[in-house]
Amino acid sequence: MRALALYGTIGSLVLTALATAPADGATGPSTAPPAPVPHPIAFGRCAPVEHLPATVECGKVTVPLDYARPNGKKIDLTVSRIRATAPKERQGALVFNPGGPGASSMEFPLYGALPKWRKTARAYDFVGYAPRGVGRSAPLSCQNPKEYTKAPTESQKFPTDEFKRQKQAQAKAYAQGCARNAGADLPFYNSVNNARDLDMVRAALGEKKLTYMGASYGTYFGAVYATLFPGHVRRMVFDSVVNPDPRQIWYRNNLDQNIAFERRWGDWLRWVAKHHTHYRLGKDAKAVQRAYDSAVKKIRRTPLNGKIGPAQLQAAFLKTGYNDAYWPLRAEALAGFAHGNSKPLIAQATPRAEGAKAEENGNAVYTAVECNDAAWPRDWQTWDRDNTEVARVAPFETWDNAWMNLPCAYWPDRSASAQAGIAAAADKTIRQAAEGGDRSGDNGLAEATAHAAATGVDDALNPGLHGPVDVRTEPGALPPVLLLAAERDAATPYPGALELQRRLAGAALVTENKAGTHGIALGDNDCVNAYTEAYLLHGKVPGHRVYCAPRAEPEPGKPAVRKK
């Protein structure tokens, strides 16, 4: 399941909501040649497309597409920055990744204006960037954005055989679209390359050691970075931790998420029932569930506003599992719909046409990274058996999550991707010639053919499938790092934090007890904030494991905004 970009939009709700050595991708970390030394970033005005104020400066870092061929094809990563607000206190750059895969942190420099981040912003340049494939960083696309975001669409907790066949066909077509659009480049969108890119960003910033904060998926490739480059680490905060066990990447992690989201969905149902006098949706969780199920049935018969079907409703209410701040919003929307006022639900669940391109791009990168990182089951029977079993106890999200990841069952190998790229380039050349003799597509065809040839050589020299990196460090190899986790987190279940702590020697873990918001650094829990600031500002690491009481529950009728 793709995790939401953590911390969200500045000044509004903090939306907090996910491979290593790639399968069929870049050469494994032990055999890749050293990366080239990047040029220092030439910061200047940000492009208008970034929609960033003049206080933010932007630049780019050029990195190899394939680190096994550092002198081959290059791609540019976009980077953003606001300098430390107290130059005399400056400790360096703090680089942030919000997760996904497929999320950008280009807005991160703006976080320094938020009250909870101001102390940290005095000491650090706040640096964001768009990882490879995201935004303007060699953008990846697998499908026409309008087709990807078309609505209304169906969602079934217990899908029929016919619906399963439809989703299999869609998944296969999506995987083919990724190969057609990216060609031989497709295998190089993966977590090991994300980690290597992060080291290039560090070097281009002029930082001898990396200070990094990663959230959700950002914890995973950050942990890969710590494994590959332990001597390059200064301080690292891992917020809402992905389970890095190679056996979990990524198929089993997604199955585990389904169980955890069911638990969080139950938390929300009970909270709504607790406030029955306000919402009038039922006095217990079962009654609130019936109200939600009734809304699904009505919307299936007659899509709301012509754009909200069962899938759009489910996507909107899934966010209750990511952040408590959504609880009052979604309860008001469901209550309004149940009692004859659809406006709140329309406002919260209607897809935004202006966001279609970014949404499709984010999903394309998510899919490529997760499919490239590790082996996935290739037979439908395995998917059907496992998801049917999990859906018996966790029906809320299981099958929708399966459909999101199912393209990995049909993911092309390196040769298939290269051949698809050649075919697409050839079609473009023929089409341009037929439309008026434009031969600009010839370069693309030549490049695709060269990529295919190089891929064939690589396959001959490096047969077989690389598996995920075995994330771990030896005692003393890595400076102490800080892990943050909420006990009832759904997107990154708590056992993942325990697993990463076992693998990174000397890591300290801060747990927010009995809480489930995904992404807890410098948010609404003062206890968590104190540990985070002490670490980032002073390098102070708490005990091996420390615990914080949960944040206060949301209150009905009050706006869900970050506390000042």
N, C-alpha and C positions, 0 to 999 in steps of 0.2 A: 504494500500500500504506500502510495506516495505521501510523504509527510508534508504538511503545509510549511511554507516558508516561515521560519520562526520570527516572532516579535512584530511582524506585520507592518502596517503603514504608520508612519510617524504621526502622532497627534490623535490617533483613533484607537480602536481595539488593537491590542497586541496579539496578533494572530500567531499562536505558537503551535505549531503543531509538532525522505528519509532521505570495480567492487574491488577490487584489489587486483592481484595479478590476473589479467583478463583471460577469459576463455576465448580462444581464437583471436587474441588481440596483441597488445604490445608484448615484447619479450619480457620474461620474468625479471624481477629486480636484481637478481644476482648476476645476470648475464648482460644487462643493458649497458652500453657505453656511457661514460659520463656525459651529462647534459652540457651544452655549451653555456658559457658565461653570458648572461643577458646584459644588454645595455641598461644603464640607469633609466628609470622612467622619466620621460619628458612631460611633466604635468602642465596642463593648461586648461582652457575653458572646456566644459563638458558639451558634447553634442546635444542639440535640442531634443533628440529622440530619447535621451535619458531622463528628461523632465526633472532635472536637479537645479537647485538655486545656484546663484553665482558664488556662494560661499564654498561650494564643493568644486574641487579641481579633478580633472580626469586625465588619464594617459593609457598606455597600452604596454603589454609585455609580449614579446614574440617568443614562442616556444615551438619545439618540434612536434609535429603531429605524432610521429613515431620515435620514441626515445632510443629505439634500437638503430635508427638511422638519423642521428642528430643533424646531419647536413642535408637531409631530404626536405620534404615539404614542411613549411612553417605555417602556423596559425597565430593570430593575435588575440590576446585576452584583454578586455577592457577593465580598467582599475579606477577607483575613485578614492578621494582622500580629503579629510579636513585635519589640519595640523593640531597638535596639542595646544589647548587653550592657555596653558601656563608653561611657556618655553623653558623657564628655569627649573621646572619640575619634570621635564620630559624624560621618559625612559625608553622611548623608541616607538615603533609602530605596533598597533594591535590589529591583526588581520582576522576578519570574521567570515564564517560561512554558515548560512542559515539552514542548510539541509537540502531536502528534496528526495533523491537527486533531481536536479533541474531548477533549483532556486538560485537567484542572484542576490548578492549583498551590496549592490551599487548604492542603495539608500543608507547603508550602515553609517556613513559619516554623520548623518543627521541625528543619529541616536544620542550624540553627545549633548544635544540641547534638552533632552529629557532629564528631569530632576534626578532620577535614580542612577543616571549614567554620568553625571557632571564631574564627580570626583575622578572617575577613571579617565574622562576626556581631558582633564587637566594634565595628566601624565603621559598620555599616548596620542599619537596620530591615529585617527580612526580610519582604517583602510578596508574598503569593500571591493569586490570584484565579481565579474560574471565568469563562472567556470566554463571550460570548453563545452561548446554546444549551446550555451545559454545566451539569450539576448543577441549582442553583436559579436560574441566570441565564437567565431566559426559556427554559426547557428545551425542546429539540426532540426529537420522537419520530416515527419513520416506520413502526413495526411493533410489534405486541404483543411485549413482551420475551420471553415464553415461546416464542412462535413463532420469534423471532430466534435464540434460544439452544437450540432443540430439538436433541436428539442421541439416537442417533448419526446422522451424515450422511456422504455420500460425497464423495470427492475423487479426481480422475483426472488423472494427468500428461498423458495424451494422450486427451482426452475423445472419446467417441463422438458421433455426430450427435444421437442421442436425448438424451444428457446435455446437449449444448449447447442444444438446444431448451428443455429444462427450465430451464436457468439463464437463458436469455433471458426466459422468462415470469416467473421470479422477480424478475429485475432490473426489468422493466417494472412489475410489481405494487409493488415497493418504491418506485420513483419516484412512482407514483401515491399511495402511502400518505403520502409526505412532503408532497405537495401537499395532500392531503385534510386532514392534521393541522395543517399550518402555514398553508395558504391564502396570502393576499397577503403574509404575513410572510416566506415562504420565501426569496425572492431576497436578503434583507438579511443572511443568514448568509454572510459572505464575508470575504476577507482585508483589503480596504481598510477595511471597517467594524471589523475586529479591530484594525487599526492606529489608527484614529480613537478606538476605545474605550480603547486603551492611553494615548492622550494625555489622555483624560478622567480616567483613573485617576491619571496623573501630576499633573494639576491639582488633583484632589480631595485628594491627599495633601499638597498645599502645596509641591510640588517645582517650582522654576523650570526645572530641567533634569532629564532622565530618566537614571537609571542602571539598566541593563536587562541581564538575562541571558536569552537565548532558546536553546532546544535544539531540534534537528530542525526541525519545521515552525515553531517559534518563531523560528528564524533567518530564515525567509522573510517572515513578516509584520513581523518586526523590521526587515528590510531595506526593506520597503515604508514603514514608519514613518520610517526614516532618509531615504528619498527625499522623503516628504511634509513632514517636520518636522525637517530637519537642524539648524535653530537651537535645537531643544528638547532636543538630545542632550548629555549630559555624558560618559557612558561606556557602551559596549555590548560585551557578549561574545556572540559567535555560536558556539555549540558544536554541531558536526556539521551541516554547512552544506548546505541545499537549493540546488540549482542554480536561480538566479532568472531565467535567460534566458526571456523570454516564450514562445519557441518550445517550451520544455520543460514549461511549466505547463499541465496536469499529466499529460497523456497520455504524453508521451515520457519524463518523469521516471519514471513507473511502469514503462515498458519497460526503462529503464536499471537500475532496481532489480533486476529479475529476473536480469539478467546478474551483478550484484554479489552477490546472494544465492547464486547458484550457486557463485561463487568462495569465499564464506565457508563454505558447506556443505562444499565440498571441503577447506577448512582443518580443519573439525571431523572429517571422515572420516579425514584423515591423522593428526590428533592421537590419535584413538581407536586407529587401527592401530599407532601408535608405542607405545601402552601395551597391546599385545595380551596381555602376561602378566597384566595386571590384569583386563581386560574379556573376553578370549577371544572377540572378535567378528571377528577376522581380522587378518592381518599386513600388509595393504595396504588402500588406500581402496576398491578395488573389492569386496573381501571384506566390509568394513563396510557398504557400500551394499547388498550382497546380503542381509545380516542385516536391515537396515532394510526392504528390499522384502519380505522374508519376513514380517516383522511386519505390514506393511500387508495382505498377502494373508490372513493368519490373521484379522486383525481385520475385514476386509471380510466374510469368511465368518461369523464369530461375533463381534459387537461385544463388546469387553472391558467387563465390569461393566455391560453393557446400555446404556452411555452413551458409550463411546469407539469411534468408527468411524474410517475413514481421514481425514476432515477434522479431527477432534479430534486425532488423532496428528500430522498435518502441522502444525497450529497450535502444538502443544506443541514440536515439534522446530524450527520456524521460529525460535524464540527463541535457538537456538544462533548464529544469524546476528547477533543484536543485542549479545550480551554473552558474553565468555569464561567468566563465572561460571556460565553454564548448561552448559558442556561436561561437567564431571564428573557433574552431576545427570542429564542426559539419557543419558550413556553408561551410568551405573549402571542407569537404567530400562530401556534397550534390552537390556543384558546380562542383567538379571534376567528380562525377558520371554523372551529366547532360551533361558535355562537353567532355566526353570520357576518363576520367582518374579515374579508380575505385580504385587505390591503397590506397588513404587516407581512403575511406569508408571501404575497407577490413581490414585495420589496426585498425580502431576504432570499428568495429561491429562484428568481428569474435570472437566467444566464445573461451575462453582459456581452453584447456583440463586440464592443470595443476591446474586450479582453481575450477574444478568441485566438489571435495569433500567439500571444504570450502563453496562453493555456496549452495550446497544442505543442508549442515549442518545449515547455516544461515537461509535458508528458513524454515527448519524444526522447528527451535526454534521460528522464527517469527510466524509460523502457530500455534504452540502449545500455546504460550503465548496469542495470540489474541483470539484463540478459547476457552481457559480455563478461560479467564478473565471475560467474560460476556456472556449472552444469545444472540444467533444469530437467525435470522429467520430460521426455519426448513423446510419451504415449498418453493419450487422452484418458485411458482407464485409470491411471494413477491419479490424475487430477480429479476425476469424477469420484473415485473412492475416497480420497482424503478430504475433499471439500464437502462431500455428502456427510461424512462422519462428523466433521467439525460443525457443520451447519445444524446438526441435531441439537447441539448445546449452545451454539453461538450463531443464530440465524441472521442477526441484524446486518452484518457486513460481509459475511464469509463469501458469498457468491459474487457480489460486486467486486470484491478484492481479487477473486480468482480471474474474473474477466479482464481486469486491468493488467494482470501479469501473464495472461495466457499467450500473448505473442512470443514469450520466451520458449514455448513448446515448439514453435515453428521457426525459431531464430536461425538465420543463414550462417553458415560457416564463412571463413575468410574468402575462399574461392568463389562461393555463391554471391557474396556481397560485391566482389570485384567484377564478376561477370554481369551482375545486374547494373552496376555503374556504367560499364561499357555499352550495354544495350540502351540505357537511358540517354547516354551521350550521343550514341549513333542516331537514335530517334530524333534528338534535338537538331543534329546536323542536317538530317534529311528534311525535317520540317522547315528549318530556316531556309534551306535551298529552294524548297518548293514555294515558299512564301515570297521570294524575291531575291534569291541569290546571296543572302547574307551568309558568310562562312565563319562567323565568330565562334560557332560551336566546335570548329575543328580543334582548337586548343584543348577544349574540354574532353574531346574524344581521345586526343593524344595522351593527355594526362591520365585519363581513366585506363587506357591500355598500358601505360607505363606502370601504374599502380598494380594492375593485374599481374604483370610480369614479375614485379618485385614480390608480390604475394606468393606466386608460385615458387620462387626461390626460397622464401622463408618457410613455406610449408615443407619443402624438401629437406631443409636443414633442421627444422624444429617441428617434427611431427608430434601429434598428440595434443592434449588439452591441458592448459595451465589451470590450476585450481586457485582458490583464494589464498592470499597471504596468511601465513600462520602468525597472527598478531601476537607479539610478546617481546619483552625486553629483559635483559639480565640485570640483577641488582647493581646499581651504580652507573649503568650505561645511560640512563635517562634521568634528568632532574625530576623531582617530585611533581606530579600533575594533579589537577583537581577535577574530580568527577562530581556532577550534580544530578540527582535523580528524584523524581516523585514516585512514591511507593505504588500508586495506582495508575501510573502512566499507561495509556493504551497504545500509542504509536510505537514507543520503545519500552516494552515491558521491563519491569525492575530487575529480573534476573540478568539482563544484559549488562547492567552496571556492575553487578557482582562478578560477572565473568570477565569484564575488561579490567577490573581491579586486580583480579588474580593474575592477569597476563602482563600488566604494566607494573613492574616492581616499584614499590614506594608510593604508589598512587593513593590519594586520600579520597574518601567518598562522603559527601554530604547528602543525606536523605531527608526529603520533606515527607514526613509521616502522614498516612491517611489522606493523601492528596493525589490528584491526577492530572493537573495541568501540565501540558507538554511544553517544556521550555521555561525554566524557573530562574535563570540568572538575572539579577538586577531587576526583579519584578515586584510582586506584592508581598513577598515574605521577607521581613527585615532580618530574620536569622540567616537565611540563605544569602542575602545580600552582604551581610557582615563578613561571612566567610569568603565570599567571592572577592570583595574589595580588599580584604587583608591579603589575599593571595596575589591579586594582580598588582596592587600598589606596593606591597612590602615583601612579597615572596613567602608569606607565612602560610604554612600548611597545617590544617587542623589534625586531630588524631586520625588514626587509621580509618575509623568510621565514626561519624558524628550525626546527630539527628536534630531536626527542627520540627516544631509543632506545625500543623497545617495552617494555611491561610484561612481567613474567615470565609464562610460560605457567602455566595451572592445573596442579595436581598431583592425580592420581587418589587418591580416598579422603580428601581433605581438604575440609572445608566451604568453600563459596564464599561468603565474606562480605567486606564492606569491611574493609580493614586499619585497625587502630587507630593 
